[in-house]
């Protein structure tokens, strides 16, 4: 893992209750998802040519 920014990566978050959001990272690798209810989310990040990255139980 290099820690480099990944522009254009697809970020998807999903809570156990079905709340879901998807966005794309900007040119600096940053993203925002607004108006997510408070919950623990599974976060997936994918980009062409790279392995998908997933984290579970991410508090928001």
Secondary structure, DSSP 8 states (H G I E B T S, - for coil): ------TT-EEEEEETTS-EEEEE--TTS-----S--SSEEEEEEE-TTS--EEEEEEE-
